Amino acid sequence: MRKIEVKDLRDIGLFKHYRLVRKWLTKTHGITDSDLELLIYFDCIGNFTRQDYVNGTLAYNWDKTRWDKLLKLGFIVVWRKYNHTTHKCNIYKTSMQCSMMITRMYKILLGEEDIPTSIRRNPIMKGKTYTDKVLTNAINNFHDDKERWRQLQV
């Protein structure tokens, strides 16, 4: 297996549209940017404990309701429950919904999928606010980006 280098990431333009894709995901799923980045971190480490959550949130702004919100929305699920004899704490993992959301984000960044443009699947396309109208134009420009499709053919 070949080692990925900085030049490879720059050539495929992996982070070229990251901000737009991140804004679309957070608006669609009702989470914040910090929540999304934390979920990406959890998805990478696999199973985690509440202490891993505390350690993972050190770089983010403080939000005391974030843990409960992610559990309630179903992005984090209990993988193994606490019991009084052998297991000292609950072990959690990202849900299938969360894993699919993050996988879809990767596919969009790699140019394998597009951001949806229908009003039903993308609340930004309704254009209720000025920000939504600006993001709609950015999504249309994103779809017209020919360089994005070139990376798949390489």
C-alpha positions as CSV (number, residue, x, y, z in Angstrom):
1,M,0.0,0.0,0.0
2,R,1.3,3.4,-1.0
3,K,1.7,6.1,1.7
4,I,-0.7,9.1,1.2
5,E,1.3,12.4,0.9
6,V,0.3,16.0,1.2
7,K,0.6,16.4,-2.6
8,D,-2.0,13.6,-3.1
9,L,-4.5,15.4,-0.8
10,R,-3.9,18.7,-2.6
11,D,-4.3,17.1,-6.0
12,I,-7.6,15.6,-5.3
13,G,-8.8,18.7,-3.6
14,L,-10.2,16.8,-0.6
15,F,-10.8,19.9,1.6
16,K,-11.7,22.3,-1.2
17,H,-15.5,22.1,-0.5
18,Y,-15.3,20.9,3.2
19,R,-17.0,24.0,4.6
20,L,-19.9,23.8,2.2
21,V,-20.4,20.1,2.8
22,R,-20.1,20.6,6.6
23,K,-22.7,23.4,6.5
24,W,-25.1,21.2,4.5
25,L,-24.8,18.3,6.9
26,T,-25.2,20.4,10.1
27,K,-28.3,22.2,8.7
28,T,-29.8,18.9,7.5
29,H,-29.3,16.9,10.7
30,G,-29.8,19.7,13.2
31,I,-26.3,19.6,14.8
32,T,-23.5,22.1,15.2
33,D,-20.1,22.2,13.5
34,S,-18.5,21.1,16.8
35,D,-21.0,18.2,17.1
36,L,-20.1,17.0,13.6
37,E,-16.4,17.1,14.2
38,L,-16.8,15.3,17.5
39,L,-18.8,12.6,15.7
40,I,-16.1,12.2,13.1
41,Y,-13.6,11.8,15.9
42,F,-15.8,9.1,17.6
43,D,-16.4,7.3,14.3
44,C,-12.6,7.1,13.8
45,I,-11.9,5.6,17.3
46,G,-14.8,3.1,17.2
47,N,-15.9,2.2,20.8
48,F,-15.5,4.9,23.4
49,T,-16.4,5.7,27.0
50,R,-17.8,8.9,28.6
51,Q,-14.2,9.8,29.6
52,D,-13.2,9.6,25.9
53,Y,-16.0,12.1,25.3
54,V,-14.6,14.4,27.9
55,N,-11.1,14.1,26.5
56,G,-12.4,14.6,22.9
57,T,-14.2,17.8,23.8
58,L,-11.2,19.6,25.2
59,A,-10.6,21.3,21.9
60,Y,-14.3,22.4,21.4
61,N,-16.3,25.1,23.0
62,W,-18.1,24.1,26.2
63,D,-21.6,22.7,25.7
64,K,-23.0,20.9,28.7
65,T,-26.0,19.5,26.8
66,R,-24.0,18.1,23.8
67,W,-23.7,14.6,25.2
68,D,-27.4,14.3,26.0
69,K,-28.3,15.9,22.6
70,L,-26.2,13.4,20.6
71,L,-27.7,10.5,22.6
72,K,-31.3,11.8,22.1
73,L,-30.8,12.4,18.4
74,G,-29.5,8.9,18.0
75,F,-26.0,9.7,16.8
76,I,-24.4,7.9,19.8
77,V,-25.7,4.5,21.1
78,V,-24.8,2.3,24.0
79,W,-22.7,-0.6,22.7
80,R,-22.2,-2.4,26.1
81,K,-24.1,-1.5,29.3
82,Y,-22.5,-1.0,32.7
83,N,-22.9,-3.9,35.1
84,H,-21.8,-4.0,38.7
85,T,-19.4,-6.9,38.6
86,T,-17.2,-6.9,35.5
87,H,-17.9,-3.7,33.4
88,K,-17.1,-0.5,35.1
89,C,-18.8,1.9,32.7
90,N,-21.0,2.0,29.6
91,I,-19.2,1.7,26.3
92,Y,-20.7,3.7,23.4
93,K,-20.3,3.8,19.6
94,T,-21.6,5.9,16.8
95,S,-24.9,4.7,15.4
96,M,-25.5,3.4,12.0
97,Q,-27.2,6.7,11.1
98,C,-24.1,8.6,12.2
99,S,-21.7,6.3,10.3
100,M,-23.8,6.6,7.1
101,M,-23.9,10.4,7.5
102,I,-20.1,10.5,7.8
103,T,-19.5,8.1,5.0
104,R,-21.8,10.2,2.8
105,M,-19.8,13.3,3.7
106,Y,-16.6,11.5,2.6
107,K,-18.2,10.4,-0.7
108,I,-19.3,14.0,-1.4
109,L,-15.8,15.3,-0.6
110,L,-14.2,12.7,-2.9
111,G,-16.7,13.6,-5.7
112,E,-18.5,10.2,-5.7
113,E,-21.8,11.9,-4.8
114,D,-23.5,15.3,-5.0
115,I,-25.2,17.4,-2.4
116,P,-29.0,17.0,-3.0
117,T,-30.7,19.9,-4.6
118,S,-34.3,19.0,-3.9
119,I,-36.2,20.9,-1.3
120,R,-37.4,17.7,0.4
121,R,-33.9,16.4,0.9
122,N,-32.0,19.7,1.5
123,P,-33.6,22.4,3.7
124,I,-31.1,24.9,2.5
125,M,-32.7,25.0,-0.9
126,K,-35.9,26.5,0.5
127,G,-33.9,29.8,0.8
128,K,-35.6,31.1,3.9
129,T,-32.7,33.1,5.1
130,Y,-30.0,35.1,3.4
131,T,-27.4,32.5,4.4
132,D,-29.5,29.8,2.8
133,K,-29.7,31.7,-0.5
134,V,-25.9,32.2,-0.4
135,L,-25.4,28.5,0.3
136,T,-27.8,27.6,-2.5
137,N,-25.6,29.5,-4.9
138,A,-22.5,27.8,-3.5
139,I,-24.1,24.4,-3.9
140,N,-24.9,25.1,-7.5
141,N,-21.3,26.2,-8.1
142,F,-20.1,23.1,-6.3
143,H,-22.1,21.0,-8.8
144,D,-20.6,22.9,-11.8
145,D,-17.0,22.3,-10.6
146,K,-15.4,20.2,-13.3
147,E,-12.2,19.8,-11.4
148,R,-14.1,17.8,-8.8
149,W,-15.1,15.1,-11.3
150,R,-11.6,14.9,-12.7
151,Q,-10.2,13.4,-9.5
152,L,-12.3,10.3,-9.9
153,Q,-10.9,9.6,-13.4
154,V,-7.2,9.7,-12.2
